[in-house]
Amino acid sequence: MRILVWGATGSVGSRVVAEATARGHSVTSVSRSGPDHLRGDASNPEDVARLSAGHDVVISATRPQDGREGELVDTAKSLLIGLRGSGVRLVLVGGAASLIVPGSELTLMESPEFPAALLPIARACAAQYALVRSAEALDWTYVSPPALLEPGTRTGRYRKGYDHLVTDAAGESSISVEDFAVALVDEAEQAQHIRQRFTVGY
């Protein structure tokens, strides 16, 4: 497959590039800076259309700086415009805060213990997801990480969920960035969740 990765220098994006390359795919890495990647701005629809042409799937794993959380929505809008009608699928890395906590009717961001400092990015991710759900003329997949996403070990193992956090027997919701990348490339290959959101965890 021909896969283009936005945010290729980031924690998730760099691991997606490594995972997809290891599987033998032709990978185009794009970032705003970096000598080993194509230069491009995911918030510019013209860049999105130009660089994505000829690819099978675009995986977007961009992340805004603190204080600029609103860029998540702007970037999602640009991706949707740039890919509209192109036939190129979009796998978009989103946020976990709009997932429902098992055993309750509350989303993670609505739960009392959710850190106030994370509310700006949580609200931006929720707006991002709402925008993507309204997309037309585009095959998209929105992938929410679990509550805890940290660098670790690649096991190739994970469990899926949809609108609820995936938790283990101890109630923990987590996955390594390496295994999150496995799930993203699996979705790029298998296209099992077209116009759907899914999440993963151990």
N, C-alpha and C positions, 0 to 999 in steps of 0.2 A: 504494500500500500504506500501511497504518498501522503505523508502526514506533516502538517505545518503546526508548529508549537509557538504560541505567543507567550511571552514571559519566560523565555527559555533559560534565563540566568537565575531565576528564582529557585526557592527550595523545592517546590513541586515541579515546576517546569523543567529544571535541569534533570530531575530524576525521570520524568516522562521521556525526555530526549534519550537518556541512557537506556531505558527499558525498551522503547520502540526500536532503537538502533540495534540493540542486542537481539531482537527478534527478526532482524533482517529487513525492516522497513526503510524506505527512503524518507529521511527526516529533514525538514527545513526548520532551522531554529531562528526565531526572530526576537529581537529585543530592541529597546530604545538606544542601547549602547553596548559595547563589547566587541572586540576585534574578531572573535570567532563566530559571530552570528550576523545574519542579515539585519540591517537597520530598518526599523519600521515602528509605527505608532498605531497601536490597536484602537485608539480613540479617533483615528482618521479613517473614515469609510473608504476613501480612495486607496489608502495603503492596504486596507483589508482586502478589497476587491483585487487589487493588482498582485499582491503577494500570494493570495490564496488560490488564484487561478491555476487549474491543472492538478490540484490536490484532491484527494478523496475525503479527507477529514481535517478539520481544524480543531486543535485542542487549545483552549485559552486558559492560562493559569496566571493571569496578571494579578497584582496585589497593590493597592494604593498605599502611599505613605500616610502615617498618622496625620490627622487633620485634613486629609484630602479624600475622605471616604466616598464622597459623592462621585468621584471619578469611576467607581465601579459601575454605576448606572450609565454614565456617559459612554464608557467603553463597551458595555453590553449593547447599547443602542447602535454604536458604530459597527460592531460585529454583525448585528442583525441586518443593518442596511447594506453593508458591504457584501454579505453572503446571500442576500435575498435573490432567489431565482437562479442561483449559480449551480445548484446540484451538489454543492460541497456541504457535508454534514458538519455541525458544530457540537463539540463536547465542551461544555463550559463549567469550570470549577467555581462553585459558589460557596455559600456559608452554611454553618450548622444551626444557627440561632433560630431559624424558622421551623426546625424539626420539632415534633411533639415528644415530650418526655414520656416514656412508657409508664403506664399506671396513672396518668393524669390527662387532663385536657389542655394543659398549658404547653406552649412552645418553650424551647430552652430559654429564649430571651425574656419570656414572661415569668419564669420561675424566680422565686424570691432570692435565691442564692446567686443569680447571674450577676457578674461584676458590672457595676455602673460604667466603668472605664471602657468596656467593650460594647456599650450600647450604640455608639455612632457607627461602627463597622457592622454591627448586627442589623441595624435599621437599613443601612445601605444594601446589605446582602438581600434583605427581604424585598426591598424595592427592585433590586436586580432580578430576582426570581419572578416577581409579578410582571415585569416587563417582558421577560423571556417567554412566559406562558402565553402572552398575547401575540407572539410572533406568527406571521403567516409566510407562506412560500419558502419555508426553510425547515429542514429536519434538524432539530436541536435535541440535546440531552443535557440536563442540568444535574451536576453531581455535587451533593453536599458531603463534606467530610464529617467524621464523628466529632464529639466535643473536644477530644484531644488528638492533635496531629503533630507528631514530632519525628525528627530523624531517628532511624533505628536500623532494623534488620529486614531484609527482604525474605519473606517466607513463602510468598506466592499464595497465601491463604487469607481469606476474608469472608465475611457474611454480608448479605445484602439486606437492605430495607428500603422503604419508600418515603413515607412522610413521618416516620417515627425514628428516633435515635436507635441505632443498633448498640445494644449493651451486652456485656458478658455476664456470667453467673454472679459476679460480685457487683453488678450494676454499673461497671465502668464502660465508658464509650470512648474507644481509642483505636488508633491504627498507626503504623509507622508511615512516614512519607513514602518510603520505598514500596510498601504494599498498596498504598493509595495510588501510586503511579501504575502498579500492575492492574488495578481495577480500571483506571482510565484507559489504558491501552487495550485491555480486554474489551471495553465498550467500543473503542474505535474499530476493533476488528470484527466484533460480533453484532453491533447495532441492535442490541436487545431492548433498548429503552428510548425509542424514537418518540419525541414530544412528551417525554416524561422526566420527572426528577427521581433519582435514586440516591441512596447513601450506603456506606459500607462501614464495617467495624469488625473487631475480632469477636 
